[in-house]
């Protein structure tokens, strides 16, 4: 076999090995995206590995002297495929973590907004202001503590939205706010049923 024929055949063998390696990497990447079990990942990887090994052995047997070249090509392709898989999986996990953080933040924001809606009732609803004047009396320690918690939660929300605070820190601030609102309402004599003070009508409903 002349040199030109050898190089052509060996190059074709390397290309085949590269295609098999790429197909295996893509199958593994798809399996990871589907969150398949470990057994599925193993069989995808094992099948691809076996196909590559058989291709290298076949090339070495049919193209004398090509074993080293094809084996080297297989190692290079495997390294590139492994790097591509690692980077893709890392990026996928980052996206999943960001999405989980976003969903968690939305839940905490909803709780935060609910507390603010409860609080604003005592400022904007005349009946609530008359029934529970202690809720707006900043000279009271429980009400003053509630306002401080409200400010702290608002600050953590801004920092969380800007990426400067963790969702857990923001959630902790909202939990303190919820607890301080409940304590202030208890001290003011507010009794809630289903989120509404039981001894007065909710805002927006006519009094009878």
C-alpha positions as CSV (number, residue, x, y, z in Angstrom):
1,X,0.0,0.0,0.0
2,X,1.4,3.3,-1.0
3,X,1.6,6.3,1.4
4,X,-1.4,8.2,-0.2
5,X,-3.7,5.2,0.1
6,X,-2.6,4.6,3.7
7,X,-3.3,8.2,4.7
8,X,-6.7,8.2,3.0
9,X,-7.8,5.0,4.6
10,X,-6.4,5.9,8.0
11,X,-8.0,9.3,7.8
12,X,-11.4,7.7,7.0
13,X,-11.0,5.4,10.0
14,X,-10.2,8.4,12.3
15,X,-13.3,10.2,10.9
16,X,-15.5,7.1,11.6
17,X,-14.1,6.9,15.2
18,X,-14.8,10.7,15.6
19,X,-18.4,10.3,14.4
20,X,-19.0,7.4,16.8
21,X,-17.5,9.4,19.6
22,X,-19.6,12.4,18.8
23,X,-22.8,10.3,18.5
24,X,-22.0,8.8,22.0
25,X,-21.5,12.2,23.5
26,X,-24.7,13.5,22.0
27,X,-26.6,10.5,23.3
28,X,-25.2,11.0,26.8
29,X,-26.0,14.7,26.7
30,X,-29.6,14.0,25.7
31,X,-29.9,11.4,28.5
32,X,-28.6,13.9,31.0
33,X,-31.1,16.5,29.9
34,X,-33.9,13.9,30.4
35,X,-32.5,13.1,33.8
36,X,-32.3,9.4,32.9
37,X,-31.2,6.9,35.5
38,X,-27.6,5.8,36.0
39,X,-28.3,2.5,34.1
40,X,-29.3,4.4,31.0
41,X,-26.2,6.6,31.1
42,X,-24.0,3.5,31.6
43,X,-25.4,1.7,28.6
44,X,-25.2,4.7,26.3
45,X,-21.6,5.2,27.4
46,X,-20.7,1.5,27.2
47,X,-22.3,1.0,23.8
48,X,-20.4,4.0,22.4
49,X,-17.2,2.9,24.0
50,X,-17.6,-0.5,22.5
51,X,-18.3,0.8,19.1
52,X,-15.2,3.0,19.2
53,X,-13.0,0.2,20.4
54,X,-14.3,-2.1,17.6
55,X,-13.7,0.6,15.0
56,X,-10.1,1.0,16.2
57,X,-9.5,-2.8,16.2
58,X,-11.1,-3.1,12.7
59,X,-9.0,-0.2,11.4
60,X,-5.8,-1.7,12.8
61,X,-6.7,-5.1,11.3
62,X,-7.6,-3.9,7.8
63,X,-5.1,-1.0,7.5
64,X,-1.7,-2.3,8.5
65,X,0.3,0.3,10.5
66,X,-2.7,2.5,11.2
67,X,-3.3,1.3,14.8
68,X,-1.3,4.1,16.5
69,X,-2.8,6.8,14.3
70,X,-6.4,5.7,14.8
71,X,-5.9,5.1,18.5
72,X,-4.5,8.6,18.9
73,X,-7.4,10.0,17.0
74,X,-9.8,8.1,19.2
75,X,-8.1,9.5,22.3
76,X,-8.3,13.1,21.0
77,X,-11.9,12.7,20.0
78,X,-12.8,11.2,23.4
79,X,-11.1,14.1,25.2
80,X,-12.9,16.7,23.1
81,X,-16.2,14.9,23.6
82,X,-15.6,14.6,27.4
83,X,-14.8,18.3,27.6
84,X,-17.9,19.2,25.6
85,X,-20.1,17.0,27.8
86,X,-18.6,18.5,31.0
87,X,-19.1,22.1,29.9
88,X,-22.6,21.4,28.7
89,X,-23.6,19.7,31.9
90,X,-22.1,22.5,34.0
91,X,-24.0,25.1,32.0
92,X,-27.2,23.1,32.3
93,X,-26.8,22.8,36.1
94,X,-26.2,26.5,36.4
95,X,-29.4,27.2,34.4
96,X,-31.4,24.8,36.6
97,X,-30.0,26.4,39.8
98,X,-30.9,29.9,38.4
99,X,-34.4,28.7,37.5
100,X,-34.9,27.2,41.0
101,X,-33.7,30.4,42.6
102,X,-36.1,32.4,40.4
103,X,-39.0,30.3,41.4
104,X,-38.0,30.4,45.1
105,X,-37.7,34.2,44.8
106,X,-41.2,34.5,43.3
107,X,-42.7,32.5,46.2
108,X,-40.9,34.7,48.8
109,X,-42.0,37.9,46.9
110,X,-45.6,36.6,47.0
111,X,-45.4,36.1,50.8
112,X,-43.8,39.5,51.1
113,X,-46.6,41.2,49.1
114,X,-49.2,39.4,51.2
115,X,-47.7,40.8,54.4
116,X,-47.6,44.3,53.0
117,X,-51.2,44.1,51.9
118,X,-52.2,43.1,55.4
119,X,-50.2,46.0,56.8
120,X,-51.5,48.6,54.4
121,X,-55.1,47.8,55.5
122,X,-54.4,49.4,58.9
123,X,-53.3,52.6,57.2
124,X,-55.8,53.0,54.3
125,X,-58.9,51.4,55.8
126,X,-60.6,53.9,58.2
127,X,-62.4,51.2,60.0
128,X,-59.2,49.3,60.6
129,X,-57.5,52.4,61.8
130,X,-60.3,53.0,64.3
131,X,-60.6,49.4,65.4
132,X,-56.8,48.9,65.8
133,X,-55.0,52.2,66.3
134,X,-52.1,50.3,67.9
135,X,-51.1,49.0,64.5
136,X,-50.0,52.5,63.4
137,X,-48.7,53.6,66.8
138,X,-45.0,53.7,66.4
139,X,-44.5,54.4,70.1
140,X,-45.4,50.8,70.8
141,X,-42.4,48.4,70.8
142,X,-44.2,45.7,68.8
143,X,-45.3,48.1,66.1
144,X,-41.9,49.7,65.9
145,X,-40.3,46.3,65.6
146,X,-42.7,45.5,62.8
147,X,-41.7,48.6,60.9
148,X,-38.0,47.8,61.3
149,X,-38.7,44.3,60.0
150,X,-40.6,45.8,57.1
151,X,-37.6,48.0,56.1
152,X,-35.2,45.1,56.5
153,X,-37.3,42.9,54.2
154,X,-37.6,45.7,51.6
155,X,-33.8,46.1,51.6
156,X,-33.2,42.4,51.3
157,X,-35.7,42.3,48.4
158,X,-33.7,45.0,46.5
159,X,-30.5,43.2,47.2
160,X,-31.9,39.9,46.1
161,X,-33.3,41.4,42.9
162,X,-29.8,42.9,42.2
163,X,-28.1,39.5,42.9
164,X,-26.4,40.8,46.0
165,X,-28.3,38.6,48.5
166,X,-29.2,34.9,48.6
167,X,-32.8,33.8,48.4
168,X,-32.5,32.3,51.8
169,X,-31.5,35.6,53.3
170,X,-34.5,37.3,51.7
171,X,-36.8,34.5,52.9
172,X,-35.5,34.8,56.5
173,X,-36.3,38.5,56.4
174,X,-39.8,37.9,55.2
175,X,-40.3,35.2,57.9
176,X,-39.2,37.7,60.5
177,X,-41.7,40.2,59.0
178,X,-44.5,37.7,59.1
179,X,-43.7,36.8,62.7
180,X,-43.5,40.5,63.8
181,X,-46.8,41.3,62.0
182,X,-48.5,38.5,63.8
183,X,-47.1,39.6,67.1
184,X,-48.1,43.2,66.5
185,X,-51.7,42.1,65.5
186,X,-51.9,39.9,68.6
187,X,-50.8,42.8,70.8
188,X,-53.3,45.1,69.2
189,X,-56.1,42.6,69.7
190,X,-56.5,41.5,66.1
191,X,-58.0,38.1,65.7
192,X,-57.7,36.7,62.2
193,X,-59.7,34.0,60.5
194,X,-58.6,33.0,57.0
195,X,-56.3,36.1,56.9
196,X,-59.1,38.6,57.7
197,X,-59.7,40.2,61.1
198,X,-62.8,38.4,62.5
199,X,-64.4,41.4,64.2
200,X,-64.6,43.7,61.1
201,X,-65.4,43.4,57.4
202,X,-62.6,43.0,54.8
203,X,-61.7,46.1,52.9
204,X,-64.0,46.8,50.0
205,X,-67.1,45.1,51.5
206,X,-70.0,47.2,52.7
207,X,-70.6,47.4,56.4
208,X,-73.9,46.2,57.7
